[in-house]
Amino acid sequence: MSTPAPEAAPGTSRIHNIGYRSYEGPRLGRAYARRSLYSQSLRGAYGLGRSAKSKVLPMLLAAVMFIPALIMVSISVYLEAKTLFWEYTQYAVFLQLVIAVFLASQAPQSVSRDLRFRTVPLYFSRPIERVDYVLAKYGAMSSALFILTATPLVIMWIGSMLAKMDFAEQARMFGQGLVSVAVLSVLYGGIGLVMAAFTPRRGFGVAAVIGVLTIPYSAVSALQGIAYATDNTGAIVWLGLFSPITLVIGLQNAFLGAPASFPAEAQVGAGAGAVYLAVILALVAACYGILMRRYRKVGL
C-alpha cells in the first residue's frame, strides 16, 4: 500500500513509497533461460500449456502417426509373423505427409507469434542472447519431430518382441530407424523454422513450409520417373539430392541398410551417400546460419 508523504505546498513535488523491493533470490542465468525456452517451445508444439483448441491438431496428427504402427503390431502378433510388414526406416517415408503437416502447423506457432507480437526484443532484454533463442527453438522443433517419428518405431520394436521375432535383427533395424528419423527431424526442423521465421503471418508460414517440403519432392519424383523411362538410370540417384525427403531416403539407403525407394530400385553407393550426407550437413548449417542472421535484425 502506498504511503503518501506529508502534505506539501501547492506546486511542489510529492514522493510516494509504492513498495518496490529488490530481488534477492538466486540468479539462474542464461542456461536456465535457454532450458526454459526450450521446454516451453517443445510443450507448445503439442499444445501443452495452451488452449484446448491448440491441442487438437498436433494430438490428432500424433494419433495418425501412431495408429498404423499399432495396427501393424497387432496383426504381426496375431499371425505370429517373423518380420514386420514395414521396415523401420520406411515408416517416416510412408507417412511423410503427416510429418509435413505437423511441421507446417507448429513451426509458425513456435516463431511467427513472437514476430507478430514483437516479443523477441523482450526475450533478448533478459540474460538470454540470440544464439540461445535460436538453439532453444531449433532444438525444441527437432525434438518435437523426433518424438513424433520415433514413437511409432518404439511401438514396432515392442511389438516385434511380443511376436517373438529375432531380437538381434530387430534391435539392429530399430537402431537404424532411430538414426534415420533423428536426421530427418534435425533437417526438417531447420527448414520449417527458416520458412516460418521470415513472416509474422501464420498462414503464410504454413504455406511456405508445405511448399518447400512437397513441391521439390514432387518435382524430383517426376524427373526420376522420366529418367527411368528414358533409360537414364544413372541420373536417378543424383536427382535425389534436390528434395529433403529424398536426401533422407538416399542417406539411409547408403549407410543404414534401408531398401531402395527410388525408381528401378536404384542403389545409393558409398560415394553418392557421402555426397548426400554432405548436402544434409550443409543444409542444417545453412538453416542455423540463416536463423542467426534473421534474429540479429529482429532482436533490435
Protein Blocks (a to p, Z undefined) as FASTA:
>chain_A
ZZddddddehiacdddehiacdfbdcebjmlmmmmmmmmmmmmmnopoiafklmmmmmmm
mmmmmmmmmmmmmmmmmnopabdfbdfklmmmmmmmmmmmmmmmmmmmmmmmmmmnopmm
mmmmmmbdfklmmmmmmmmmmmmmmmmmmmmmmmmmmmmmmnopafklmmmmmmmmmmmm
mmmmmmmmmmmmmmmmmpcbfklmmmmmmmmmmmmmmmmmmmmmmmmmnopamlmmmmmm
mcfklmmmmmmmmmnopacfbehhiacdfklmmmmmmmmmmmmmmmmmmmmmmmmmmmZZ
